Amino acid sequence: MKIRKDRSQKVVLEMDREEAGLPGVSLPEWRLRHILVPVDFSNCSRKAMHYAAGFAKQFNAEVTLLHVVVGVPPPPQMLIFEAETLSARYHETAAKQLAEWRQEIVSHGTVKAVVRAGVAAHQEIITAAQECNMDLIVIGNHGHTGLARLFTGSTTERVVRYAPCPVLVVREREQEFLEGTAISEGSEKSMPA
C-alpha cells in the first residue's frame, strides 16, 4: 500500500493487487437527497449555505434554505392588527432575502426557499427536518459565549441535540476544506463551483 499526492495535491491511496481484494471491506454508499440549511442571513449561515451547495452538487441533492421568523410579543400599546402587520412584513422581508441567497447557489441544483414562523428557531428547524425527511442539516455556528449563551442558549446546539438526521456545523472561522475563496467576515464573495 502506498500513499502519495497527485498533481492536484490530493492524497491518493494505492493498493497492490493482493490488497485490493481485502475480505469484508465494503463501504456504505452515501445517499444525500435532501439538505436543510437554516439561515439567519449572517456571514456564517452564508458559509453553511455554500458548504451545502457543494454537497448538493456532488450528490445531486436538493437544498432547502429555511429562515425562521421568531414571534416577538407586541408591546401592550400596540394593537393586535399592528402586530400582525409587523409579522407579515418580517415574513415578506425574509422571503425576499432568501430569494436573493437562493440565486447564489441555484446553479448547483434544485434549491427551495422556505420561511416559517414560530416561537423558537430550533423547534421550527427540527420540525422542518422531520416533515421533509431531510438527510442532512448544514448549520452555521456563531459561537456565542459567556452571558449571551447562558441567557439565550444556542440554536445550533439544540438542533444538534434533537435533530432527526446528521448535522454538519460550520464554524465562522475554521480551516476550509472547500476549494475556492472562503467567505470571510465582512465579505460576501461567492465560492466558485
PyMOL CGO cylinders between C-alpha atoms (Angstrom):
from pymol import cmd
from pymol.cgo import CYLINDER

trace = [
    CYLINDER, 0.00, 0.00, 0.00, 1.32, 3.44, -0.97, 0.3, 1, 1, 1, 1, 1, 1,
    CYLINDER, 1.32, 3.44, -0.97, 0.13, 6.90, 0.00, 0.3, 1, 1, 1, 1, 1, 1,
    CYLINDER, 0.13, 6.90, 0.00, 1.10, 9.76, -2.30, 0.3, 1, 1, 1, 1, 1, 1,
    CYLINDER, 1.10, 9.76, -2.30, -0.04, 13.15, -3.55, 0.3, 1, 1, 1, 1, 1, 1,
    CYLINDER, -0.04, 13.15, -3.55, -1.12, 13.52, -7.15, 0.3, 1, 1, 1, 1, 1, 1,
    CYLINDER, -1.12, 13.52, -7.15, -0.64, 16.61, -9.35, 0.3, 1, 1, 1, 1, 1, 1,
    CYLINDER, -0.64, 16.61, -9.35, -3.67, 18.38, -7.88, 0.3, 1, 1, 1, 1, 1, 1,
    CYLINDER, -3.67, 18.38, -7.88, -2.27, 17.88, -4.36, 0.3, 1, 1, 1, 1, 1, 1,
    CYLINDER, -2.27, 17.88, -4.36, -4.94, 15.32, -3.47, 0.3, 1, 1, 1, 1, 1, 1,
    CYLINDER, -4.94, 15.32, -3.47, -3.91, 12.36, -1.34, 0.3, 1, 1, 1, 1, 1, 1,
    CYLINDER, -3.91, 12.36, -1.34, -4.15, 9.04, -3.19, 0.3, 1, 1, 1, 1, 1, 1,
    CYLINDER, -4.15, 9.04, -3.19, -4.08, 5.60, -1.61, 0.3, 1, 1, 1, 1, 1, 1,
    CYLINDER, -4.08, 5.60, -1.61, -2.67, 2.96, -3.95, 0.3, 1, 1, 1, 1, 1, 1,
    CYLINDER, -2.67, 2.96, -3.95, -3.20, -0.71, -3.16, 0.3, 1, 1, 1, 1, 1, 1,
    CYLINDER, -3.20, -0.71, -3.16, -1.35, -3.68, -4.57, 0.3, 1, 1, 1, 1, 1, 1,
    CYLINDER, -1.35, -3.68, -4.57, -3.30, -6.41, -6.34, 0.3, 1, 1, 1, 1, 1, 1,
    CYLINDER, -3.30, -6.41, -6.34, -3.16, -8.64, -3.28, 0.3, 1, 1, 1, 1, 1, 1,
    CYLINDER, -3.16, -8.64, -3.28, -4.50, -5.86, -1.04, 0.3, 1, 1, 1, 1, 1, 1,
    CYLINDER, -4.50, -5.86, -1.04, -7.26, -4.80, -3.42, 0.3, 1, 1, 1, 1, 1, 1,
    CYLINDER, -7.26, -4.80, -3.42, -9.39, -7.81, -2.57, 0.3, 1, 1, 1, 1, 1, 1,
    CYLINDER, -9.39, -7.81, -2.57, -9.45, -7.44, 1.20, 0.3, 1, 1, 1, 1, 1, 1,
    CYLINDER, -9.45, -7.44, 1.20, -12.26, -9.60, 2.57, 0.3, 1, 1, 1, 1, 1, 1,
    CYLINDER, -12.26, -9.60, 2.57, -15.06, -7.92, 4.49, 0.3, 1, 1, 1, 1, 1, 1,
    CYLINDER, -15.06, -7.92, 4.49, -14.23, -4.39, 3.41, 0.3, 1, 1, 1, 1, 1, 1,
    CYLINDER, -14.23, -4.39, 3.41, -17.24, -2.68, 1.94, 0.3, 1, 1, 1, 1, 1, 1,
    CYLINDER, -17.24, -2.68, 1.94, -18.05, 0.94, 2.46, 0.3, 1, 1, 1, 1, 1, 1,
    CYLINDER, -18.05, 0.94, 2.46, -21.64, 2.11, 2.61, 0.3, 1, 1, 1, 1, 1, 1,
    CYLINDER, -21.64, 2.11, 2.61, -22.77, 4.38, -0.18, 0.3, 1, 1, 1, 1, 1, 1,
    CYLINDER, -22.77, 4.38, -0.18, -23.87, 7.85, 0.85, 0.3, 1, 1, 1, 1, 1, 1,
    CYLINDER, -23.87, 7.85, 0.85, -27.24, 8.94, -0.41, 0.3, 1, 1, 1, 1, 1, 1,
    CYLINDER, -27.24, 8.94, -0.41, -27.99, 12.57, 0.25, 0.3, 1, 1, 1, 1, 1, 1,
    CYLINDER, -27.99, 12.57, 0.25, -31.23, 13.63, -1.37, 0.3, 1, 1, 1, 1, 1, 1,
    CYLINDER, -31.23, 13.63, -1.37, -32.44, 16.48, 0.85, 0.3, 1, 1, 1, 1, 1, 1,
    CYLINDER, -32.44, 16.48, 0.85, -30.25, 19.01, 2.68, 0.3, 1, 1, 1, 1, 1, 1,
    CYLINDER, -30.25, 19.01, 2.68, -31.69, 21.59, 5.06, 0.3, 1, 1, 1, 1, 1, 1,
    CYLINDER, -31.69, 21.59, 5.06, -29.82, 24.86, 5.61, 0.3, 1, 1, 1, 1, 1, 1,
    CYLINDER, -29.82, 24.86, 5.61, -31.19, 27.10, 8.38, 0.3, 1, 1, 1, 1, 1, 1,
    CYLINDER, -31.19, 27.10, 8.38, -30.34, 30.71, 7.51, 0.3, 1, 1, 1, 1, 1, 1,
    CYLINDER, -30.34, 30.71, 7.51, -30.26, 33.82, 9.70, 0.3, 1, 1, 1, 1, 1, 1,
    CYLINDER, -30.26, 33.82, 9.70, -28.64, 36.00, 7.00, 0.3, 1, 1, 1, 1, 1, 1,
    CYLINDER, -28.64, 36.00, 7.00, -25.25, 36.17, 8.74, 0.3, 1, 1, 1, 1, 1, 1,
    CYLINDER, -25.25, 36.17, 8.74, -21.89, 35.50, 7.06, 0.3, 1, 1, 1, 1, 1, 1,
    CYLINDER, -21.89, 35.50, 7.06, -21.70, 32.24, 8.99, 0.3, 1, 1, 1, 1, 1, 1,
    CYLINDER, -21.70, 32.24, 8.99, -25.02, 30.98, 7.59, 0.3, 1, 1, 1, 1, 1, 1,
    CYLINDER, -25.02, 30.98, 7.59, -23.95, 32.08, 4.09, 0.3, 1, 1, 1, 1, 1, 1,
    CYLINDER, -23.95, 32.08, 4.09, -20.84, 29.95, 4.54, 0.3, 1, 1, 1, 1, 1, 1,
    CYLINDER, -20.84, 29.95, 4.54, -23.01, 26.98, 5.63, 0.3, 1, 1, 1, 1, 1, 1,
    CYLINDER, -23.01, 26.98, 5.63, -25.16, 27.51, 2.53, 0.3, 1, 1, 1, 1, 1, 1,
    CYLINDER, -25.16, 27.51, 2.53, -22.09, 27.23, 0.29, 0.3, 1, 1, 1, 1, 1, 1,
    CYLINDER, -22.09, 27.23, 0.29, -20.99, 24.03, 2.06, 0.3, 1, 1, 1, 1, 1, 1,
    CYLINDER, -20.99, 24.03, 2.06, -24.46, 22.58, 1.44, 0.3, 1, 1, 1, 1, 1, 1,
    CYLINDER, -24.46, 22.58, 1.44, -24.30, 23.66, -2.21, 0.3, 1, 1, 1, 1, 1, 1,
    CYLINDER, -24.30, 23.66, -2.21, -21.06, 21.69, -2.58, 0.3, 1, 1, 1, 1, 1, 1,
    CYLINDER, -21.06, 21.69, -2.58, -22.70, 18.57, -1.17, 0.3, 1, 1, 1, 1, 1, 1,
    CYLINDER, -22.70, 18.57, -1.17, -25.77, 19.13, -3.34, 0.3, 1, 1, 1, 1, 1, 1,
    CYLINDER, -25.77, 19.13, -3.34, -23.70, 19.32, -6.47, 0.3, 1, 1, 1, 1, 1, 1,
    CYLINDER, -23.70, 19.32, -6.47, -21.68, 16.24, -5.58, 0.3, 1, 1, 1, 1, 1, 1,
    CYLINDER, -21.68, 16.24, -5.58, -24.67, 14.09, -4.58, 0.3, 1, 1, 1, 1, 1, 1,
    CYLINDER, -24.67, 14.09, -4.58, -27.30, 15.63, -6.89, 0.3, 1, 1, 1, 1, 1, 1,
    CYLINDER, -27.30, 15.63, -6.89, -29.30, 16.59, -3.80, 0.3, 1, 1, 1, 1, 1, 1,
    CYLINDER, -29.30, 16.59, -3.80, -31.96, 19.22, -3.22, 0.3, 1, 1, 1, 1, 1, 1,
    CYLINDER, -31.96, 19.22, -3.22, -31.20, 22.11, -0.86, 0.3, 1, 1, 1, 1, 1, 1,
    CYLINDER, -31.20, 22.11, -0.86, -33.87, 23.79, 1.24, 0.3, 1, 1, 1, 1, 1, 1,
    CYLINDER, -33.87, 23.79, 1.24, -32.96, 27.18, 2.68, 0.3, 1, 1, 1, 1, 1, 1,
    CYLINDER, -32.96, 27.18, 2.68, -35.01, 27.86, 5.80, 0.3, 1, 1, 1, 1, 1, 1,
    CYLINDER, -35.01, 27.86, 5.80, -35.43, 31.10, 7.72, 0.3, 1, 1, 1, 1, 1, 1,
    CYLINDER, -35.43, 31.10, 7.72, -37.45, 31.14, 10.92, 0.3, 1, 1, 1, 1, 1, 1,
    CYLINDER, -37.45, 31.14, 10.92, -39.26, 34.33, 11.89, 0.3, 1, 1, 1, 1, 1, 1,
    CYLINDER, -39.26, 34.33, 11.89, -39.45, 34.14, 15.66, 0.3, 1, 1, 1, 1, 1, 1,
    CYLINDER, -39.45, 34.14, 15.66, -42.61, 35.70, 17.02, 0.3, 1, 1, 1, 1, 1, 1,
    CYLINDER, -42.61, 35.70, 17.02, -41.99, 38.61, 19.35, 0.3, 1, 1, 1, 1, 1, 1,
    CYLINDER, -41.99, 38.61, 19.35, -44.84, 39.58, 21.65, 0.3, 1, 1, 1, 1, 1, 1,
    CYLINDER, -44.84, 39.58, 21.65, -46.01, 43.10, 20.82, 0.3, 1, 1, 1, 1, 1, 1,
    CYLINDER, -46.01, 43.10, 20.82, -45.76, 45.86, 23.42, 0.3, 1, 1, 1, 1, 1, 1,
    CYLINDER, -45.76, 45.86, 23.42, -49.04, 46.49, 25.26, 0.3, 1, 1, 1, 1, 1, 1,
    CYLINDER, -49.04, 46.49, 25.26, -49.65, 49.79, 23.47, 0.3, 1, 1, 1, 1, 1, 1,
    CYLINDER, -49.65, 49.79, 23.47, -49.67, 48.10, 20.03, 0.3, 1, 1, 1, 1, 1, 1,
    CYLINDER, -49.67, 48.10, 20.03, -52.97, 46.92, 18.68, 0.3, 1, 1, 1, 1, 1, 1,
    CYLINDER, -52.97, 46.92, 18.68, -53.26, 43.31, 17.59, 0.3, 1, 1, 1, 1, 1, 1,
    CYLINDER, -53.26, 43.31, 17.59, -53.58, 44.15, 13.87, 0.3, 1, 1, 1, 1, 1, 1,
    CYLINDER, -53.58, 44.15, 13.87, -50.36, 46.22, 14.07, 0.3, 1, 1, 1, 1, 1, 1,
    CYLINDER, -50.36, 46.22, 14.07, -48.52, 43.20, 15.45, 0.3, 1, 1, 1, 1, 1, 1,
    CYLINDER, -48.52, 43.20, 15.45, -49.88, 41.06, 12.62, 0.3, 1, 1, 1, 1, 1, 1,
    CYLINDER, -49.88, 41.06, 12.62, -48.82, 43.67, 10.06, 0.3, 1, 1, 1, 1, 1, 1,
    CYLINDER, -48.82, 43.67, 10.06, -45.32, 43.76, 11.56, 0.3, 1, 1, 1, 1, 1, 1,
    CYLINDER, -45.32, 43.76, 11.56, -45.10, 39.95, 11.47, 0.3, 1, 1, 1, 1, 1, 1,
    CYLINDER, -45.10, 39.95, 11.47, -46.22, 39.93, 7.82, 0.3, 1, 1, 1, 1, 1, 1,
    CYLINDER, -46.22, 39.93, 7.82, -43.53, 42.50, 6.98, 0.3, 1, 1, 1, 1, 1, 1,
    CYLINDER, -43.53, 42.50, 6.98, -40.82, 40.36, 8.65, 0.3, 1, 1, 1, 1, 1, 1,
    CYLINDER, -40.82, 40.36, 8.65, -42.04, 37.35, 6.69, 0.3, 1, 1, 1, 1, 1, 1,
    CYLINDER, -42.04, 37.35, 6.69, -42.03, 39.26, 3.40, 0.3, 1, 1, 1, 1, 1, 1,
    CYLINDER, -42.03, 39.26, 3.40, -38.55, 40.73, 4.01, 0.3, 1, 1, 1, 1, 1, 1,
    CYLINDER, -38.55, 40.73, 4.01, -37.16, 37.29, 4.90, 0.3, 1, 1, 1, 1, 1, 1,
    CYLINDER, -37.16, 37.29, 4.90, -38.70, 35.76, 1.75, 0.3, 1, 1, 1, 1, 1, 1,
    CYLINDER, -38.70, 35.76, 1.75, -37.03, 38.42, -0.43, 0.3, 1, 1, 1, 1, 1, 1,
    CYLINDER, -37.03, 38.42, -0.43, -33.63, 37.88, 1.22, 0.3, 1, 1, 1, 1, 1, 1,
    CYLINDER, -33.63, 37.88, 1.22, -33.94, 34.09, 0.86, 0.3, 1, 1, 1, 1, 1, 1,
    CYLINDER, -33.94, 34.09, 0.86, -34.73, 34.51, -2.84, 0.3, 1, 1, 1, 1, 1, 1,
    CYLINDER, -34.73, 34.51, -2.84, -31.53, 36.54, -3.28, 0.3, 1, 1, 1, 1, 1, 1,
    CYLINDER, -31.53, 36.54, -3.28, -29.46, 33.95, -1.41, 0.3, 1, 1, 1, 1, 1, 1,
    CYLINDER, -29.46, 33.95, -1.41, -31.05, 31.16, -3.43, 0.3, 1, 1, 1, 1, 1, 1,
    CYLINDER, -31.05, 31.16, -3.43, -29.74, 32.77, -6.62, 0.3, 1, 1, 1, 1, 1, 1,
    CYLINDER, -29.74, 32.77, -6.62, -26.15, 32.38, -5.35, 0.3, 1, 1, 1, 1, 1, 1,
    CYLINDER, -26.15, 32.38, -5.35, -26.35, 28.58, -5.36, 0.3, 1, 1, 1, 1, 1, 1,
    CYLINDER, -26.35, 28.58, -5.36, -29.14, 27.73, -7.80, 0.3, 1, 1, 1, 1, 1, 1,
    CYLINDER, -29.14, 27.73, -7.80, -26.53, 26.66, -10.37, 0.3, 1, 1, 1, 1, 1, 1,
    CYLINDER, -26.53, 26.66, -10.37, -25.64, 23.72, -8.07, 0.3, 1, 1, 1, 1, 1, 1,
    CYLINDER, -25.64, 23.72, -8.07, -29.07, 22.11, -8.44, 0.3, 1, 1, 1, 1, 1, 1,
    CYLINDER, -29.07, 22.11, -8.44, -32.56, 22.35, -7.03, 0.3, 1, 1, 1, 1, 1, 1,
    CYLINDER, -32.56, 22.35, -7.03, -32.86, 24.95, -4.27, 0.3, 1, 1, 1, 1, 1, 1,
    CYLINDER, -32.86, 24.95, -4.27, -36.03, 25.76, -2.34, 0.3, 1, 1, 1, 1, 1, 1,
    CYLINDER, -36.03, 25.76, -2.34, -36.53, 28.73, -0.04, 0.3, 1, 1, 1, 1, 1, 1,
    CYLINDER, -36.53, 28.73, -0.04, -38.92, 28.46, 2.91, 0.3, 1, 1, 1, 1, 1, 1,
    CYLINDER, -38.92, 28.46, 2.91, -39.89, 30.95, 5.61, 0.3, 1, 1, 1, 1, 1, 1,
    CYLINDER, -39.89, 30.95, 5.61, -41.54, 29.61, 8.75, 0.3, 1, 1, 1, 1, 1, 1,
    CYLINDER, -41.54, 29.61, 8.75, -42.83, 31.40, 11.82, 0.3, 1, 1, 1, 1, 1, 1,
    CYLINDER, -42.83, 31.40, 11.82, -42.54, 30.03, 15.33, 0.3, 1, 1, 1, 1, 1, 1,
    CYLINDER, -42.54, 30.03, 15.33, -41.76, 30.60, 18.96, 0.3, 1, 1, 1, 1, 1, 1,
    CYLINDER, -41.76, 30.60, 18.96, -38.27, 29.04, 18.91, 0.3, 1, 1, 1, 1, 1, 1,
    CYLINDER, -38.27, 29.04, 18.91, -35.98, 28.72, 15.88, 0.3, 1, 1, 1, 1, 1, 1,
    CYLINDER, -35.98, 28.72, 15.88, -34.56, 25.33, 16.86, 0.3, 1, 1, 1, 1, 1, 1,
    CYLINDER, -34.56, 25.33, 16.86, -38.06, 23.81, 17.17, 0.3, 1, 1, 1, 1, 1, 1,
    CYLINDER, -38.06, 23.81, 17.17, -39.03, 25.00, 13.69, 0.3, 1, 1, 1, 1, 1, 1,
    CYLINDER, -39.03, 25.00, 13.69, -35.76, 23.71, 12.20, 0.3, 1, 1, 1, 1, 1, 1,
    CYLINDER, -35.76, 23.71, 12.20, -36.26, 20.28, 13.77, 0.3, 1, 1, 1, 1, 1, 1,
    CYLINDER, -36.26, 20.28, 13.77, -39.90, 20.15, 12.71, 0.3, 1, 1, 1, 1, 1, 1,
    CYLINDER, -39.90, 20.15, 12.71, -38.99, 21.09, 9.13, 0.3, 1, 1, 1, 1, 1, 1,
    CYLINDER, -38.99, 21.09, 9.13, -36.31, 18.39, 9.06, 0.3, 1, 1, 1, 1, 1, 1,
    CYLINDER, -36.31, 18.39, 9.06, -38.84, 15.80, 10.25, 0.3, 1, 1, 1, 1, 1, 1,
    CYLINDER, -38.84, 15.80, 10.25, -41.67, 16.88, 7.95, 0.3, 1, 1, 1, 1, 1, 1,
    CYLINDER, -41.67, 16.88, 7.95, -39.47, 16.98, 4.84, 0.3, 1, 1, 1, 1, 1, 1,
    CYLINDER, -39.47, 16.98, 4.84, -37.48, 13.84, 5.69, 0.3, 1, 1, 1, 1, 1, 1,
    CYLINDER, -37.48, 13.84, 5.69, -34.12, 15.63, 5.47, 0.3, 1, 1, 1, 1, 1, 1,
    CYLINDER, -34.12, 15.63, 5.47, -30.93, 13.58, 5.14, 0.3, 1, 1, 1, 1, 1, 1,
    CYLINDER, -30.93, 13.58, 5.14, -28.60, 16.29, 6.47, 0.3, 1, 1, 1, 1, 1, 1,
    CYLINDER, -28.60, 16.29, 6.47, -28.76, 19.67, 8.18, 0.3, 1, 1, 1, 1, 1, 1,
    CYLINDER, -28.76, 19.67, 8.18, -25.92, 22.12, 7.47, 0.3, 1, 1, 1, 1, 1, 1,
    CYLINDER, -25.92, 22.12, 7.47, -25.99, 24.95, 10.00, 0.3, 1, 1, 1, 1, 1, 1,
    CYLINDER, -25.99, 24.95, 10.00, -23.70, 27.82, 10.92, 0.3, 1, 1, 1, 1, 1, 1,
    CYLINDER, -23.70, 27.82, 10.92, -22.45, 28.33, 14.45, 0.3, 1, 1, 1, 1, 1, 1,
    CYLINDER, -22.45, 28.33, 14.45, -21.96, 31.87, 15.64, 0.3, 1, 1, 1, 1, 1, 1,
    CYLINDER, -21.96, 31.87, 15.64, -20.03, 30.87, 18.74, 0.3, 1, 1, 1, 1, 1, 1,
    CYLINDER, -20.03, 30.87, 18.74, -21.86, 32.96, 21.34, 0.3, 1, 1, 1, 1, 1, 1,
    CYLINDER, -21.86, 32.96, 21.34, -20.01, 32.80, 24.62, 0.3, 1, 1, 1, 1, 1, 1,
    CYLINDER, -20.01, 32.80, 24.62, -20.42, 34.00, 28.16, 0.3, 1, 1, 1, 1, 1, 1,
    CYLINDER, -20.42, 34.00, 28.16, -23.65, 35.63, 29.28, 0.3, 1, 1, 1, 1, 1, 1,
    CYLINDER, -23.65, 35.63, 29.28, -25.19, 35.78, 25.81, 0.3, 1, 1, 1, 1, 1, 1,
    CYLINDER, -25.19, 35.78, 25.81, -25.07, 31.99, 25.53, 0.3, 1, 1, 1, 1, 1, 1,
    CYLINDER, -25.07, 31.99, 25.53, -26.18, 31.48, 29.12, 0.3, 1, 1, 1, 1, 1, 1,
    CYLINDER, -26.18, 31.48, 29.12, -29.33, 33.54, 28.65, 0.3, 1, 1, 1, 1, 1, 1,
    CYLINDER, -29.33, 33.54, 28.65, -30.24, 32.80, 25.04, 0.3, 1, 1, 1, 1, 1, 1,
    CYLINDER, -30.24, 32.80, 25.04, -28.83, 29.31, 24.62, 0.3, 1, 1, 1, 1, 1, 1,
    CYLINDER, -28.83, 29.31, 24.62, -27.57, 28.10, 21.29, 0.3, 1, 1, 1, 1, 1, 1,
    CYLINDER, -27.57, 28.10, 21.29, -29.93, 27.32, 18.44, 0.3, 1, 1, 1, 1, 1, 1,
    CYLINDER, -29.93, 27.32, 18.44, -27.20, 25.26, 16.79, 0.3, 1, 1, 1, 1, 1, 1,
    CYLINDER, -27.20, 25.26, 16.79, -26.56, 23.27, 19.95, 0.3, 1, 1, 1, 1, 1, 1,
    CYLINDER, -26.56, 23.27, 19.95, -30.26, 22.47, 20.31, 0.3, 1, 1, 1, 1, 1, 1,
    CYLINDER, -30.26, 22.47, 20.31, -30.54, 21.45, 16.66, 0.3, 1, 1, 1, 1, 1, 1,
    CYLINDER, -30.54, 21.45, 16.66, -27.55, 19.12, 17.05, 0.3, 1, 1, 1, 1, 1, 1,
    CYLINDER, -27.55, 19.12, 17.05, -29.07, 17.61, 20.17, 0.3, 1, 1, 1, 1, 1, 1,
    CYLINDER, -29.07, 17.61, 20.17, -32.60, 16.97, 18.84, 0.3, 1, 1, 1, 1, 1, 1,
    CYLINDER, -32.60, 16.97, 18.84, -32.31, 16.72, 15.04, 0.3, 1, 1, 1, 1, 1, 1,
    CYLINDER, -32.31, 16.72, 15.04, -33.71, 13.59, 13.37, 0.3, 1, 1, 1, 1, 1, 1,
    CYLINDER, -33.71, 13.59, 13.37, -30.74, 13.41, 10.98, 0.3, 1, 1, 1, 1, 1, 1,
    CYLINDER, -30.74, 13.41, 10.98, -26.98, 14.14, 10.95, 0.3, 1, 1, 1, 1, 1, 1,
    CYLINDER, -26.98, 14.14, 10.95, -25.97, 17.77, 11.42, 0.3, 1, 1, 1, 1, 1, 1,
    CYLINDER, -25.97, 17.77, 11.42, -22.88, 19.44, 9.96, 0.3, 1, 1, 1, 1, 1, 1,
    CYLINDER, -22.88, 19.44, 9.96, -21.92, 22.52, 11.99, 0.3, 1, 1, 1, 1, 1, 1,
    CYLINDER, -21.92, 22.52, 11.99, -19.98, 25.12, 10.01, 0.3, 1, 1, 1, 1, 1, 1,
    CYLINDER, -19.98, 25.12, 10.01, -17.91, 27.44, 12.14, 0.3, 1, 1, 1, 1, 1, 1,
    CYLINDER, -17.91, 27.44, 12.14, -17.28, 31.02, 11.14, 0.3, 1, 1, 1, 1, 1, 1,
    CYLINDER, -17.28, 31.02, 11.14, -13.51, 30.66, 11.48, 0.3, 1, 1, 1, 1, 1, 1,
    CYLINDER, -13.51, 30.66, 11.48, -12.10, 27.25, 10.61, 0.3, 1, 1, 1, 1, 1, 1,
    CYLINDER, -12.10, 27.25, 10.61, -9.79, 25.52, 8.23, 0.3, 1, 1, 1, 1, 1, 1,
    CYLINDER, -9.79, 25.52, 8.23, -11.56, 25.39, 4.90, 0.3, 1, 1, 1, 1, 1, 1,
    CYLINDER, -11.56, 25.39, 4.90, -11.96, 22.14, 3.02, 0.3, 1, 1, 1, 1, 1, 1,
    CYLINDER, -11.96, 22.14, 3.02, -13.84, 23.65, 0.12, 0.3, 1, 1, 1, 1, 1, 1,
    CYLINDER, -13.84, 23.65, 0.12, -11.86, 24.68, -2.91, 0.3, 1, 1, 1, 1, 1, 1,
    CYLINDER, -11.86, 24.68, -2.91, -12.07, 28.35, -3.74, 0.3, 1, 1, 1, 1, 1, 1,
    CYLINDER, -12.07, 28.35, -3.74, -12.32, 31.59, -1.85, 0.3, 1, 1, 1, 1, 1, 1,
    CYLINDER, -12.32, 31.59, -1.85, -13.51, 31.42, 1.73, 0.3, 1, 1, 1, 1, 1, 1,
    CYLINDER, -13.51, 31.42, 1.73, -16.30, 33.67, 2.95, 0.3, 1, 1, 1, 1, 1, 1,
    CYLINDER, -16.30, 33.67, 2.95, -14.69, 35.89, 5.50, 0.3, 1, 1, 1, 1, 1, 1,
    CYLINDER, -14.69, 35.89, 5.50, -16.06, 38.33, 7.99, 0.3, 1, 1, 1, 1, 1, 1,
    CYLINDER, -16.06, 38.33, 7.99, -17.48, 41.36, 6.25, 0.3, 1, 1, 1, 1, 1, 1,
    CYLINDER, -17.48, 41.36, 6.25, -17.05, 39.95, 2.76, 0.3, 1, 1, 1, 1, 1, 1,
    CYLINDER, -17.05, 39.95, 2.76, -19.75, 38.49, 0.61, 0.3, 1, 1, 1, 1, 1, 1,
    CYLINDER, -19.75, 38.49, 0.61, -17.71, 36.63, -2.00, 0.3, 1, 1, 1, 1, 1, 1,
    CYLINDER, -17.71, 36.63, -2.00, -19.32, 33.67, -3.58, 0.3, 1, 1, 1, 1, 1, 1,
    CYLINDER, -19.32, 33.67, -3.58, -17.48, 30.39, -3.84, 0.3, 1, 1, 1, 1, 1, 1,
    CYLINDER, -17.48, 30.39, -3.84, -16.75, 29.00, -7.27, 0.3, 1, 1, 1, 1, 1, 1,
    CYLINDER, -16.75, 29.00, -7.27, -18.43, 25.81, -8.45, 0.3, 1, 1, 1, 1, 1, 1,
]
cmd.load_cgo(trace, "trace")
